[in-house]
């Protein structure tokens, strides 16, 4: 089974990342990519939990992961109000040392490809992490 629900609770983010890590380790994913997956997944899930707006009472967050030695694909779905993280217009400009406003930039820096869609009332965020990006970083 490659699908896991994620509770609307920041404490579940680390458990979700550990679960994904087991799948990545079993696939023999390159260590540099593993770091990017951990970083990107933590940012995406934390932003969704902290800022996602429920449409129907529950965020109903799920992650689906597949991996090989060369790349990982993580798909995050939820039932929140639509929010396209791929649209630069949705970024806020950080001020001074304020930690806010950097999450979307960090997410984009961690992934090789980022795609967003809304399908059947669910948001679908697709994160692809490939060895070619990890070697440059």
Buried (B, 14 or more C-beta within 10 A) or exposed (E): EBEBEBEBEEEBBEEBBEBBBEBBEEBEBBEBBBBBBBBBBBBBBEBBBEEBEEBEEEBBBBBBBEBBEBBBBBBBBBBBEEBBBBEEEEBEEEEEEEEEEBBBEBBBBBBBEBBBEEEEEBBBBBBBBBBEBBEEE
